[in-house]
Amino acid sequence: MKLRTLTATSALAAVALTLTACAGSSEAASDDPVSLEFVLSGDANQGGGYQAMADKYEEETGVHVEIVDVPYDDLVTRLRSGAQAGDLPALARASEIDPLWESELLDLTSIAQERDVMESLLVENEDGEIHALPSDLTAVGLFLNKSLFDQAGVAYPGIGDEPWTWDELTAALRQVQSATGARYGMVMDGSAHRLRSFMYQFGSQGVQPDEDGTWTLDEAGAEALEYFASMNDDQLMPRSVWLSGEDPSAMFKSGQVAAYYSGVWQVTDFSQNITDFEWTTALMPAQPTRATNLGTNWMVAFDGTGVEEETQAFIDWMYTQENYAELSQISGFLPAVEGLDVEYADNAEAFDMYYAEIEASDPIAGDQATTALRNSYEGRVLEYEPLKDETVKYLNGEQDLATTVREIGEQTTEAYSD
């Protein structure tokens, strides 16, 4: 990817070199070091990229960034409790924007514009301000047990090839199973994020609002659900993943599954922990649409901390080309900055496959992330996931397809109702 030259570092970064107020107050003694509390989840699992950047920033500026790494399930509670107690951190990498603290966010518009953050993932609030930056990209993709495919003599498409269809992939998986004795052809994460991309590939736009404000799943989405149910037959795919919560990653890493429909975050784990067989990434099927599903966490900064300028300066510094590329390389992130060239230490070809999938993807791929952000700005958060919940009932034989489609629409409408 071509490296793009950006504007010079903003004045905010220069200010950070001299500011010495403490985190709790801008009136602190001048010899007190600045300390910014940065709350996130999973940094240690992703190579400690943010900690590395915090250390580098302190070396360059003297500003200390305290990384507070909390379990993923506790992050929402941590920020909500902070908002209610008037004790929010300087900044956070959050999975969603909570209406409880959305009004406390700082404007990050200038950073988004100067640092070429992906425009397709920028959402303005009603005041035309950007309060959340995508911290990185996640994307759905397809992993193959290359050893099993090679043993069976079954070919798969590479980056420059025409993608296969789901019909062709499932036929190939059954061929691999027959030739190698693999226990299953494929596993898929029990996630609405994965299921949406699957539906997009059938030409669906997913669950969308109608003019009257109700949410519905289109006909192509219903077709995709029916196809997905046919795959969950305890032969091609294990029913236990979606119905009982069995770990699909562990199943794939056992070497007894030919393919895994998951996402880019698996690359670092697989490169470190799969040693008994060769794995690779392959193009996802198009039936007929090429589409992934993009996700992100959101970089946000909070007002009322006394260190607002220092916080914005740190974020601005982190999104410069050099620093953001380093962060992406350490953590195995797909960058949310345009024109960035990341030199991954391991499995660069896997990341190349994801780049290719994103570039070829239908624009619907970004809908989930931006729709959720827009709704949060308007005070609506999806507290549960009707798409997954109702699909599980369908897979389990509790209701038919027509009921499932209706319930997905009605439950989503209820969840988003004012």
The 8 nearest C-alpha neighbors of each residue, nearest first, counted from 0:
[[1, 340, 338, 2, 339, 341, 3, 354],
 [2, 0, 338, 3, 340, 339, 337, 4],
 [1, 3, 338, 339, 340, 0, 4, 320],
 [2, 4, 338, 1, 5, 339, 337, 320],
 [3, 5, 2, 6, 320, 338, 7, 339],
 [6, 4, 3, 7, 114, 113, 320, 115],
 [5, 7, 113, 8, 4, 114, 9, 319],
 [8, 6, 9, 5, 113, 10, 4, 319],
 [9, 7, 6, 12, 10, 316, 319, 13],
 [10, 8, 11, 12, 7, 13, 315, 6],
 [9, 11, 13, 12, 14, 8, 312, 15],
 [10, 12, 312, 14, 9, 13, 15, 311],
 [13, 11, 312, 15, 14, 10, 9, 316],
 [14, 12, 10, 15, 11, 16, 9, 17],
 [13, 15, 11, 12, 16, 17, 10, 18],
 [16, 14, 12, 13, 18, 17, 309, 312],
 [17, 15, 60, 14, 13, 18, 61, 12],
 [16, 18, 15, 14, 19, 13, 60, 61],
 [19, 17, 15, 20, 16, 14, 33, 309],
 [18, 20, 33, 32, 29, 31, 17, 21],
 [21, 19, 25, 27, 33, 18, 29, 31],
 [20, 22, 33, 23, 24, 31, 32, 27],
 [23, 21, 34, 306, 24, 35, 33, 305],
 [24, 22, 21, 305, 304, 25, 306, 27],
 [23, 25, 305, 26, 27, 21, 22, 20],
 [24, 26, 305, 20, 27, 306, 21, 23],
 [27, 25, 24, 28, 20, 21, 305, 29],
 [28, 26, 20, 25, 24, 21, 29, 31],
 [27, 29, 30, 31, 26, 20, 21, 19],
 [28, 30, 19, 31, 20, 27, 32, 18],
 [29, 31, 28, 32, 19, 20, 27, 21],
 [30, 32, 29, 28, 21, 19, 20, 33],
 [33, 31, 19, 21, 30, 34, 20, 62],
 [32, 34, 21, 62, 19, 20, 22, 63],
 [33, 35, 63, 22, 64, 21, 62, 32],
 [36, 34, 64, 89, 22, 65, 63, 37],
 [35, 37, 65, 88, 89, 64, 66, 38],
 [38, 36, 90, 66, 91, 65, 67, 89],
 [39, 37, 91, 67, 68, 66, 36, 92],
 [40, 38, 92, 68, 91, 67, 69, 37],
 [39, 41, 68, 69, 71, 70, 42, 74],
 [40, 42, 44, 43, 45, 68, 39, 71],
 [41, 43, 47, 45, 44, 40, 49, 46],
 [42, 44, 47, 45, 46, 41, 68, 48],
 [43, 45, 41, 42, 46, 47, 330, 268],
 [46, 44, 330, 42, 43, 47, 41, 48],
 [45, 47, 330, 43, 48, 44, 329, 42],
 [48, 46, 43, 42, 50, 49, 45, 51],
 [47, 49, 330, 51, 329, 326, 50, 46],
 [48, 50, 52, 51, 47, 53, 42, 326],
 [49, 51, 53, 47, 52, 48, 54, 66],
 [52, 50, 48, 54, 49, 53, 47, 55],
 [51, 53, 55, 49, 54, 50, 56, 48],
 [54, 52, 50, 56, 64, 51, 55, 49],
 [53, 55, 51, 57, 52, 56, 50, 58],
 [54, 56, 52, 58, 53, 57, 51, 59],
 [57, 55, 53, 59, 58, 54, 60, 52],
 [56, 58, 61, 62, 60, 63, 54, 59],
 [57, 59, 55, 56, 60, 61, 54, 62],
 [60, 58, 56, 57, 61, 55, 16, 62],
 [61, 59, 16, 57, 62, 58, 56, 15],
 [60, 62, 57, 58, 59, 63, 16, 32],
 [61, 63, 57, 33, 60, 34, 64, 32],
 [64, 62, 34, 57, 33, 35, 65, 61],
 [65, 63, 35, 53, 34, 36, 66, 62],
 [64, 66, 36, 37, 35, 67, 63, 34],
 [65, 67, 37, 68, 38, 64, 36, 50],
 [68, 66, 38, 37, 65, 69, 39, 36],
 [67, 69, 40, 39, 66, 38, 41, 42],
 [68, 70, 40, 74, 67, 39, 71, 73],
 [71, 69, 73, 72, 40, 74, 68, 41],
 [70, 72, 40, 74, 73, 69, 41, 75],
 [71, 73, 70, 74, 75, 76, 69, 40],
 [74, 72, 76, 70, 71, 75, 77, 69],
 [75, 73, 77, 71, 76, 72, 69, 78],
 [74, 76, 78, 77, 73, 79, 72, 93],
 [77, 75, 79, 73, 74, 78, 80, 72],
 [78, 76, 74, 80, 75, 79, 73, 81],
 [79, 77, 81, 80, 75, 76, 82, 74],
 [80, 78, 76, 82, 81, 77, 75, 83],
 [79, 81, 83, 77, 78, 82, 76, 84],
 [82, 80, 86, 87, 78, 84, 79, 83],
 [81, 83, 79, 85, 80, 84, 87, 100],
 [82, 84, 80, 81, 85, 79, 86, 99],
 [83, 85, 81, 86, 82, 80, 87, 79],
 [86, 84, 82, 83, 81, 87, 80, 303],
 [87, 85, 81, 84, 82, 88, 83, 80],
 [86, 88, 81, 82, 85, 78, 89, 301],
 [89, 87, 36, 90, 37, 86, 38, 301],
 [88, 90, 36, 301, 35, 300, 304, 37],
 [91, 89, 300, 37, 88, 299, 301, 38],
 [92, 90, 38, 37, 299, 39, 93, 298],
 [91, 93, 298, 39, 297, 296, 299, 38],
 [94, 92, 297, 95, 296, 91, 298, 39],
 [93, 95, 296, 297, 92, 96, 295, 75],
 [96, 94, 93, 97, 297, 296, 372, 371],
 [95, 97, 375, 101, 98, 372, 93, 94],
 [96, 98, 99, 100, 101, 95, 375, 380],
 [99, 97, 101, 378, 100, 375, 96, 376],
 [98, 100, 97, 101, 79, 82, 102, 83],
 [101, 99, 103, 98, 102, 97, 82, 79],
 [100, 102, 98, 103, 104, 97, 99, 96],
 [103, 101, 100, 104, 98, 99, 105, 376],
 [104, 102, 100, 302, 101, 301, 105, 303],
 [105, 103, 301, 102, 101, 300, 302, 130],
 [104, 106, 300, 301, 302, 130, 107, 103],
 [105, 107, 130, 108, 129, 128, 104, 109],
 [108, 106, 110, 130, 129, 109, 105, 111],
 [109, 107, 129, 111, 110, 106, 128, 112],
 [108, 110, 112, 111, 107, 113, 106, 114],
 [109, 111, 113, 112, 107, 108, 114, 315],
 [112, 110, 116, 108, 109, 114, 113, 115],
 [111, 113, 109, 110, 115, 114, 108, 116],
 [114, 112, 110, 115, 111, 109, 6, 5],
 [113, 115, 111, 112, 116, 110, 319, 318],
 [116, 114, 112, 337, 336, 113, 111, 117],
 [115, 117, 336, 111, 114, 335, 337, 118],
 [118, 116, 336, 119, 335, 337, 120, 115],
 [117, 119, 121, 120, 116, 115, 111, 122],
 [120, 118, 117, 121, 365, 122, 369, 116],
 [121, 119, 118, 117, 369, 122, 133, 365],
 [122, 120, 118, 119, 123, 132, 117, 129],
 [121, 123, 129, 120, 124, 369, 373, 372],
 [124, 122, 129, 127, 128, 125, 121, 130],
 [123, 125, 127, 126, 128, 376, 129, 122],
 [124, 126, 127, 123, 128, 376, 377, 373],
 [127, 125, 124, 128, 123, 129, 106, 130],
 [126, 128, 123, 124, 125, 129, 122, 108],
 [129, 127, 123, 124, 126, 108, 106, 130],
 [130, 128, 123, 108, 107, 131, 106, 122],
 [129, 131, 106, 107, 105, 104, 128, 299],
 [132, 130, 299, 298, 297, 129, 133, 107],
 [131, 133, 298, 297, 134, 121, 299, 111],
 [134, 132, 297, 135, 295, 296, 298, 335],
 [133, 135, 297, 298, 296, 132, 295, 335],
 [136, 134, 335, 334, 133, 295, 333, 332],
 [137, 135, 333, 295, 335, 294, 334, 138],
 [136, 138, 294, 293, 295, 263, 333, 135],
 [139, 137, 293, 262, 292, 263, 291, 294],
 [138, 140, 262, 291, 292, 261, 193, 263],
 [141, 139, 262, 261, 260, 283, 138, 263],
 [140, 142, 260, 283, 281, 280, 259, 261],
 [143, 141, 280, 259, 258, 279, 281, 260],
 [144, 142, 258, 279, 145, 278, 257, 280],
 [143, 145, 278, 257, 146, 147, 258, 277],
 [146, 144, 278, 148, 277, 147, 143, 279],
 [145, 147, 149, 277, 144, 148, 276, 150],
 [146, 148, 150, 149, 145, 144, 151, 257],
 [149, 147, 145, 151, 153, 150, 146, 152],
 [150, 148, 152, 146, 151, 147, 145, 153],
 [151, 149, 147, 148, 152, 146, 179, 178],
 [150, 152, 148, 178, 149, 175, 153, 147],
 [153, 151, 149, 150, 148, 154, 175, 147],
 [152, 154, 148, 151, 149, 171, 155, 175],
 [155, 153, 152, 156, 148, 149, 171, 151],
 [154, 156, 157, 153, 281, 163, 282, 148],
 [157, 155, 160, 282, 162, 281, 161, 158],
 [158, 156, 160, 159, 281, 282, 155, 352],
 [157, 159, 160, 352, 355, 282, 156, 281],
 [158, 160, 157, 161, 156, 355, 162, 282],
 [161, 159, 157, 156, 158, 162, 282, 163],
 [160, 162, 163, 156, 159, 157, 158, 282],
 [163, 161, 284, 282, 156, 160, 285, 164],
 [162, 164, 284, 167, 285, 168, 161, 165],
 [165, 163, 284, 285, 167, 166, 286, 168],
 [164, 166, 168, 284, 167, 169, 286, 163],
 [165, 167, 164, 169, 168, 170, 163, 286],
 [168, 166, 164, 170, 165, 169, 163, 171],
 [169, 167, 165, 171, 170, 166, 172, 164],
 [168, 170, 172, 171, 166, 167, 165, 173],
 [169, 171, 167, 173, 168, 172, 166, 174],
 [172, 170, 174, 168, 169, 173, 167, 175],
 [173, 171, 184, 169, 175, 174, 170, 168],
 [172, 174, 176, 170, 175, 171, 177, 169],
 [173, 175, 171, 177, 172, 176, 178, 170],
 [176, 174, 172, 178, 151, 173, 177, 179],
 [175, 177, 181, 173, 180, 174, 179, 178],
 [176, 178, 174, 175, 180, 179, 173, 181],
 [179, 177, 175, 151, 176, 180, 174, 150],
 [180, 178, 176, 181, 177, 175, 151, 147],
 [179, 181, 176, 177, 178, 182, 175, 255],
 [182, 180, 176, 255, 179, 183, 256, 257],
 [181, 183, 255, 256, 180, 176, 184, 234],
 [184, 182, 256, 235, 181, 185, 236, 234],
 [183, 185, 235, 172, 257, 256, 176, 236],
 [186, 184, 258, 236, 259, 183, 257, 256],
 [185, 187, 259, 236, 247, 260, 258, 188],
 [188, 186, 260, 259, 261, 189, 247, 185],
 [187, 189, 190, 261, 247, 193, 260, 186],
 [190, 188, 241, 240, 187, 191, 244, 193],
 [189, 191, 192, 193, 188, 194, 387, 187],
 [190, 192, 194, 387, 193, 195, 386, 189],
 [193, 191, 190, 195, 194, 196, 292, 139],
 [192, 194, 191, 190, 196, 195, 139, 197],
 [193, 195, 191, 197, 196, 192, 198, 190],
 [196, 194, 198, 197, 192, 193, 191, 199],
 [195, 197, 199, 292, 291, 198, 193, 194],
 [196, 198, 194, 200, 195, 199, 193, 201],
 [199, 197, 195, 201, 200, 223, 220, 196],
 [198, 200, 203, 196, 202, 201, 197, 204],
 [199, 201, 288, 285, 198, 197, 202, 286],
 [202, 200, 286, 198, 199, 203, 287, 219],
 [201, 203, 199, 200, 288, 219, 287, 204],
 [204, 202, 199, 219, 220, 205, 198, 201],
 [203, 205, 199, 363, 206, 202, 217, 207],
 [204, 206, 203, 216, 220, 207, 195, 198],
 [205, 207, 216, 215, 214, 204, 217, 408],
 [206, 208, 214, 215, 205, 209, 216, 204],
 [209, 207, 214, 213, 212, 215, 210, 206],
 [210, 208, 212, 211, 213, 214, 207, 215],
 [209, 211, 212, 208, 213, 214, 207, 215],
 [210, 212, 209, 213, 208, 214, 412, 215],
 [213, 211, 209, 210, 208, 214, 412, 416],
 [212, 214, 412, 208, 209, 211, 215, 408],
 [215, 213, 208, 408, 412, 207, 209, 411],
 [216, 214, 408, 206, 207, 217, 208, 213],
 [215, 217, 206, 205, 220, 408, 404, 207],
 [218, 216, 220, 219, 215, 203, 221, 205],
 [217, 219, 221, 220, 222, 216, 203, 223],
 [220, 218, 203, 222, 221, 217, 202, 201],
 [221, 219, 203, 223, 217, 198, 218, 222],
 [220, 222, 218, 224, 223, 219, 225, 404],
 [223, 221, 219, 225, 220, 224, 226, 218],
 [222, 224, 220, 226, 198, 221, 225, 227],
 [225, 223, 227, 221, 226, 222, 228, 220],
 [224, 226, 228, 222, 223, 227, 221, 229],
 [227, 225, 223, 229, 224, 228, 222, 230],
 [226, 228, 224, 230, 229, 225, 223, 231],
 [227, 229, 225, 231, 230, 226, 394, 224],
 [228, 230, 226, 227, 231, 232, 225, 224],
 [229, 231, 227, 228, 232, 236, 235, 226],
 [232, 230, 236, 228, 238, 229, 233, 237],
 [231, 233, 234, 230, 236, 235, 229, 238],
 [234, 232, 237, 236, 238, 231, 235, 183],
 [235, 233, 232, 236, 183, 237, 184, 231],
 [234, 236, 184, 183, 230, 233, 232, 185],
 [237, 235, 231, 233, 185, 234, 183, 186],
 [238, 236, 233, 239, 231, 240, 234, 232],
 [239, 237, 233, 231, 240, 241, 242, 236],
 [238, 240, 243, 242, 237, 245, 241, 244],
 [241, 239, 245, 244, 238, 243, 242, 189],
 [242, 240, 189, 239, 244, 243, 238, 391],
 [241, 243, 239, 240, 238, 244, 391, 395],
 [244, 242, 239, 240, 245, 241, 238, 246],
 [243, 245, 240, 241, 242, 246, 239, 189],
 [244, 246, 240, 239, 243, 247, 241, 242],
 [245, 247, 249, 248, 244, 240, 250, 188],
 [248, 246, 250, 249, 186, 188, 251, 245],
 [249, 247, 251, 250, 246, 252, 259, 188],
 [248, 250, 252, 247, 251, 246, 253, 245],
 [249, 251, 247, 253, 248, 252, 246, 256],
 [250, 252, 256, 248, 253, 249, 254, 247],
 [253, 251, 249, 254, 250, 248, 273, 255],
 [252, 254, 250, 251, 255, 249, 256, 275],
 [255, 253, 252, 251, 256, 276, 144, 275],
 [256, 254, 181, 182, 253, 251, 183, 257],
 [257, 255, 183, 251, 184, 254, 258, 185],
 [256, 258, 184, 144, 185, 143, 147, 172],
 [259, 257, 143, 185, 142, 256, 144, 184],
 [258, 260, 186, 142, 185, 187, 141, 261],
 [261, 259, 187, 141, 140, 186, 142, 258],
 [260, 262, 140, 139, 188, 259, 187, 141],
 [263, 261, 139, 140, 138, 264, 265, 137],
 [262, 264, 265, 266, 138, 137, 139, 140],
 [263, 265, 262, 266, 267, 137, 331, 332],
 [266, 264, 263, 268, 267, 269, 262, 261],
 [267, 265, 269, 268, 264, 263, 270, 349],
 [268, 266, 270, 269, 265, 331, 271, 264],
 [267, 269, 265, 271, 266, 270, 272, 264],
 [270, 268, 272, 273, 266, 271, 267, 265],
 [269, 271, 267, 268, 272, 266, 273, 346],
 [272, 270, 268, 269, 273, 267, 274, 266],
 [271, 273, 269, 268, 270, 274, 252, 267],
 [274, 272, 269, 275, 271, 270, 252, 276],
 [273, 275, 276, 272, 277, 271, 270, 269],
 [276, 274, 273, 277, 254, 253, 252, 272],
 [277, 275, 274, 146, 278, 273, 254, 144],
 [278, 276, 145, 146, 144, 279, 275, 274],
 [279, 277, 144, 145, 143, 276, 142, 146],
 [278, 280, 143, 142, 145, 281, 144, 349],
 [279, 281, 142, 349, 141, 143, 352, 282],
 [282, 280, 141, 157, 156, 142, 283, 279],
 [281, 283, 162, 156, 157, 284, 141, 158],
 [282, 284, 141, 281, 140, 162, 285, 163],
 [283, 285, 164, 163, 165, 162, 282, 286],
 [286, 284, 287, 288, 289, 164, 200, 162],
 [287, 285, 201, 164, 200, 288, 165, 284],
 [286, 288, 285, 201, 200, 202, 289, 164],
 [289, 287, 200, 285, 286, 202, 201, 290],
 [290, 288, 285, 360, 200, 361, 359, 287],
 [291, 289, 360, 361, 200, 364, 199, 288],
 [290, 292, 196, 139, 364, 360, 138, 293],
 [293, 291, 364, 196, 138, 139, 365, 294],
 [294, 292, 138, 365, 364, 137, 291, 136],
 [295, 293, 137, 368, 136, 138, 292, 296],
 [294, 296, 136, 135, 133, 137, 297, 134],
 [295, 297, 94, 134, 93, 133, 92, 135],
 [296, 298, 133, 93, 134, 92, 132, 131],
 [297, 299, 92, 132, 134, 131, 91, 133],
 [298, 300, 131, 91, 90, 297, 92, 130],
 [301, 299, 90, 105, 104, 89, 91, 310],
 [302, 300, 104, 105, 89, 103, 90, 303],
 [301, 303, 103, 304, 105, 104, 307, 300],
 [302, 304, 305, 301, 307, 103, 306, 87],
 [305, 303, 306, 302, 89, 23, 307, 301],
 [304, 306, 24, 25, 303, 23, 307, 22],
 [307, 305, 309, 304, 308, 22, 310, 25],
 [306, 308, 310, 309, 305, 302, 311, 304],
 [309, 307, 311, 310, 306, 312, 11, 15],
 [308, 310, 312, 306, 307, 311, 15, 313],
 [311, 309, 307, 313, 312, 308, 306, 89],
 [310, 312, 314, 308, 313, 309, 315, 307],
 [311, 313, 11, 12, 309, 315, 310, 314],
 [312, 314, 316, 310, 315, 311, 317, 309],
 [315, 313, 317, 311, 316, 312, 318, 310],
 [314, 316, 312, 318, 313, 317, 110, 311],
 [317, 315, 313, 314, 318, 319, 12, 312],
 [316, 318, 314, 322, 315, 319, 323, 313],
 [319, 317, 323, 315, 316, 114, 314, 320],
 [320, 318, 322, 316, 317, 321, 323, 114],
 [321, 319, 323, 322, 324, 318, 339, 114],
 [322, 320, 324, 319, 323, 325, 318, 317],
 [323, 321, 325, 324, 317, 319, 320, 326],
 [322, 324, 326, 318, 325, 320, 317, 321],
 [325, 323, 327, 321, 341, 322, 326, 320],
 [324, 326, 322, 328, 323, 327, 329, 321],
 [325, 327, 323, 48, 329, 324, 328, 330],
 [328, 326, 332, 324, 330, 325, 331, 329],
 [327, 329, 325, 343, 331, 326, 330, 324],
 [330, 328, 48, 326, 327, 331, 46, 325],
 [331, 329, 45, 46, 48, 327, 332, 328],
 [330, 332, 328, 327, 329, 267, 333, 45],
 [333, 331, 327, 330, 334, 135, 136, 328],
 [332, 334, 136, 135, 327, 137, 335, 331],
 [335, 333, 135, 336, 332, 136, 327, 339],
 [334, 336, 135, 117, 136, 116, 133, 134],
 [337, 335, 116, 334, 117, 115, 339, 338],
 [336, 338, 115, 339, 117, 116, 335, 334],
 [339, 337, 3, 2, 1, 0, 336, 340],
 [340, 338, 2, 337, 341, 336, 0, 320],
 [339, 341, 0, 2, 1, 342, 338, 324],
 [342, 340, 324, 343, 328, 339, 327, 325],
 [343, 341, 344, 328, 340, 347, 324, 325],
 [344, 342, 328, 347, 345, 341, 346, 331],
 [343, 345, 342, 347, 346, 328, 329, 331],
 [346, 344, 343, 347, 270, 267, 348, 349],
 [347, 345, 348, 349, 350, 270, 344, 343],
 [346, 348, 350, 349, 343, 345, 351, 344],
 [349, 347, 351, 346, 350, 352, 280, 345],
 [350, 348, 352, 351, 347, 346, 280, 353],
 [349, 351, 353, 347, 352, 348, 354, 346],
 [352, 350, 348, 354, 349, 353, 355, 347],
 [353, 351, 355, 349, 350, 354, 158, 356],
 [354, 352, 356, 350, 355, 351, 357, 349],
 [353, 355, 351, 357, 352, 356, 358, 350],
 [356, 354, 352, 358, 353, 357, 359, 351],
 [355, 357, 353, 359, 354, 358, 360, 352],
 [358, 356, 360, 354, 359, 355, 353, 291],
 [357, 359, 355, 356, 360, 354, 353, 361],
 [360, 358, 356, 357, 355, 289, 361, 290],
 [361, 359, 290, 357, 289, 358, 356, 291],
 [360, 362, 290, 363, 364, 289, 359, 288],
 [363, 361, 364, 365, 360, 366, 290, 119],
 [362, 364, 366, 361, 365, 204, 199, 290],
 [363, 365, 292, 362, 293, 291, 366, 361],
 [366, 364, 293, 363, 367, 368, 362, 292],
 [365, 367, 363, 369, 368, 364, 370, 362],
 [366, 368, 370, 369, 365, 371, 294, 364],
 [369, 367, 371, 366, 370, 294, 365, 372],
 [368, 370, 372, 366, 371, 367, 373, 120],
 [371, 369, 373, 367, 372, 368, 366, 374],
 [370, 372, 374, 368, 369, 373, 375, 367],
 [371, 373, 369, 375, 374, 370, 376, 368],
 [374, 372, 370, 376, 375, 371, 369, 377],
 [375, 373, 379, 377, 371, 376, 372, 370],
 [374, 376, 379, 378, 372, 377, 373, 380],
 [377, 375, 373, 374, 378, 124, 372, 98],
 [376, 378, 374, 375, 379, 373, 98, 124],
 [377, 379, 375, 98, 376, 374, 380, 97],
 [380, 378, 375, 374, 377, 415, 381, 98],
 [379, 381, 375, 382, 374, 378, 415, 371],
 [380, 382, 383, 414, 415, 379, 384, 371],
 [383, 381, 380, 384, 414, 379, 415, 385],
 [384, 382, 381, 385, 414, 388, 380, 411],
 [383, 385, 386, 387, 388, 381, 382, 191],
 [386, 384, 388, 407, 387, 389, 410, 411],
 [387, 385, 384, 407, 389, 388, 390, 191],
 [386, 388, 390, 191, 385, 389, 384, 391],
 [389, 387, 385, 391, 390, 386, 384, 392],
 [388, 390, 392, 391, 387, 386, 385, 403],
 [389, 391, 393, 387, 392, 388, 386, 394],
 [392, 390, 394, 388, 393, 389, 395, 387],
 [393, 391, 395, 389, 397, 390, 394, 398],
 [392, 394, 390, 398, 396, 395, 391, 397],
 [395, 393, 391, 396, 392, 228, 390, 231],
 [394, 396, 392, 393, 397, 391, 242, 398],
 [397, 395, 393, 394, 398, 392, 399, 391],
 [396, 398, 392, 395, 393, 399, 394, 391],
 [399, 397, 393, 396, 402, 392, 403, 400],
 [398, 400, 402, 401, 393, 403, 396, 397],
 [399, 401, 403, 402, 404, 393, 398, 225],
 [402, 400, 404, 403, 399, 405, 221, 398],
 [403, 401, 405, 399, 400, 404, 406, 398],
 [402, 404, 400, 406, 401, 405, 389, 407],
 [403, 405, 407, 401, 402, 406, 400, 216],
 [406, 404, 402, 408, 403, 407, 409, 401],
 [405, 407, 409, 403, 408, 404, 410, 402],
 [406, 408, 404, 385, 410, 405, 386, 409],
 [409, 407, 215, 214, 411, 405, 406, 410],
 [410, 408, 406, 412, 411, 407, 413, 405],
 [409, 411, 413, 407, 412, 408, 406, 385],
 [412, 410, 414, 408, 413, 409, 407, 385],
 [413, 411, 409, 214, 415, 213, 410, 414],
 [412, 414, 410, 416, 411, 415, 409, 417],
 [415, 413, 411, 412, 416, 381, 410, 382],
 [414, 416, 412, 413, 379, 411, 417, 381],
 [415, 417, 413, 414, 412, 379, 411, 212],
 [416, 415, 379, 378, 414, 413, 377, 412]]
